[in-house]
């Protein structure tokens, strides 16, 4: 370990945080309460691409000094100030990386408890970094509440105000709020984002933690349609198939029925066709009977948003169109049988 005096202060952000330099490299120096040192001791022994690295820890009688990685980029707060809100694609990319970082923390039994735009950095290379672990804590089995009530207004889950102990679902709540702010520029209680992502955000930000997603991995799967780095390879491959990407049971059941009926029927009926014309008619009728209902009922690619703005109306419209398409395809098939 080097000596703290080797880090020369360049500028100060506030009384507890400053920019320092050592051997032509820039770092962040922070004063932290003594009781939080154990969190940083866990982090200094590990590394994750979406978590700011802890370089050194200097312990004193009443406080500890932490030297952290300096991240060359801007906060998510600054980005939102510039753009107001982000599109779904960019939001999913950023939220996905935040989830990866939180999954890493949760595996080490660390709850961040202060996920908000100011604590998310985006580097010049578009890598997302979670910073500031000053109110993080370890989950302790058996406790009924948090010993310290802290968190950023709007992003702090109800349990952070002393009702129950914080756990992984506390960070899920904050990420849900953050996702809504990124998409709308507003808190969920002011304006909840519409469509499938809005439903996911709604579940993540339920007052009752038992209704929220059980893990940050489950939230990421639903929100981004992506798997995390620890997911089994077979599951990753399976989730590339339409119908299995959101991992929702009803969609997977529809997909299984479609794949077990549509593909074999197409092969059999085309093999029975006596001419190219008949084969094309059969393919067209099967598209009407199976493909169009499948696309609409599973909301593939978010297509139902084009039918109506309100999800309930869009689903009814998709069901009616699917029924008409199936009946039309059946009629064409029977006529040309």
GIRA-V20535 format. One record per backbone hydrogen bond with DSSP energy under -1.0 kcal/mol. NH is the residue of the N-H (numbers start at 1). CO is the residue of the C=O. If there is no record, write none. Layout:
nh=NH co=CO
nh=NH co=CO
This chain:
nh=6 co=3
nh=7 co=4
nh=8 co=21
nh=10 co=19
nh=11 co=19
nh=13 co=17
nh=14 co=17
nh=18 co=29
nh=19 co=11
nh=20 co=27
nh=21 co=8
nh=22 co=25
nh=25 co=22
nh=27 co=20
nh=28 co=68
nh=29 co=18
nh=30 co=66
nh=31 co=16
nh=32 co=64
nh=34 co=62
nh=36 co=33
nh=37 co=34
nh=39 co=36
nh=40 co=36
nh=41 co=37
nh=42 co=38
nh=43 co=39
nh=44 co=40
nh=46 co=43
nh=51 co=48
nh=52 co=130
nh=55 co=67
nh=56 co=67
nh=58 co=65
nh=60 co=63
nh=64 co=32
nh=65 co=58
nh=66 co=30
nh=67 co=56
nh=68 co=28
nh=69 co=53
nh=73 co=71
nh=74 co=122
nh=76 co=120
nh=77 co=117
nh=79 co=75
nh=80 co=76
nh=81 co=77
nh=82 co=78
nh=83 co=79
nh=84 co=80
nh=85 co=83
nh=86 co=182
nh=91 co=87
nh=92 co=88
nh=93 co=89
nh=94 co=90
nh=95 co=91
nh=96 co=92
nh=97 co=93
nh=98 co=94
nh=99 co=95
nh=100 co=96
nh=101 co=97
nh=102 co=98
nh=103 co=99
nh=104 co=100
nh=105 co=101
nh=106 co=102
nh=107 co=103
nh=109 co=106
nh=110 co=105
nh=111 co=137
nh=119 co=116
nh=121 co=129
nh=122 co=74
nh=123 co=127
nh=124 co=72
nh=126 co=123
nh=129 co=121
nh=130 co=50
nh=131 co=119
nh=136 co=133
nh=137 co=111
nh=139 co=109
nh=143 co=140
nh=155 co=152
nh=156 co=152
nh=160 co=157
nh=161 co=158
nh=162 co=159
nh=170 co=167
nh=172 co=168
nh=173 co=169
nh=174 co=170
nh=175 co=171
nh=176 co=172
nh=177 co=173
nh=178 co=174
nh=179 co=175
nh=180 co=176
nh=181 co=177
nh=182 co=178
nh=183 co=179
nh=184 co=180
nh=185 co=181
nh=190 co=187
nh=191 co=187
nh=199 co=195
nh=200 co=196
nh=201 co=197
nh=202 co=198
nh=203 co=199
nh=204 co=200
nh=205 co=201
nh=206 co=203
nh=211 co=208
nh=219 co=215
nh=220 co=216
nh=221 co=217
nh=222 co=218
nh=223 co=219
nh=224 co=220
nh=225 co=221
nh=231 co=228
nh=236 co=232
nh=237 co=233
nh=238 co=234
nh=239 co=235
nh=240 co=237
nh=241 co=238
nh=244 co=241
nh=252 co=248
nh=253 co=249
nh=254 co=250
nh=255 co=251
nh=256 co=252
nh=257 co=253
nh=258 co=254
nh=259 co=255
nh=260 co=256
nh=261 co=257
nh=262 co=258
nh=265 co=261
nh=266 co=262
nh=267 co=263
nh=268 co=264
nh=269 co=265
nh=270 co=266
nh=271 co=267
nh=272 co=268
nh=273 co=269
nh=279 co=275
nh=280 co=276
nh=281 co=277
nh=282 co=278
nh=283 co=279
nh=284 co=280
nh=285 co=281
nh=286 co=282
nh=287 co=283
nh=288 co=284
nh=289 co=285
nh=290 co=286
nh=291 co=286
nh=292 co=287
nh=294 co=290
nh=295 co=291
nh=296 co=292
nh=297 co=293
nh=298 co=294
nh=300 co=295
nh=302 co=299
nh=303 co=300
nh=305 co=302
nh=306 co=303
nh=307 co=304
nh=308 co=304
nh=314 co=310
nh=315 co=311
nh=316 co=312
nh=317 co=313
nh=318 co=314
nh=319 co=315
nh=320 co=316
nh=321 co=317
nh=322 co=318
nh=323 co=319
nh=324 co=320
nh=325 co=321
nh=326 co=322
nh=327 co=323
nh=328 co=324
nh=329 co=325
nh=330 co=326
nh=331 co=327
nh=332 co=328
nh=333 co=329
nh=334 co=330
nh=335 co=331
nh=336 co=332
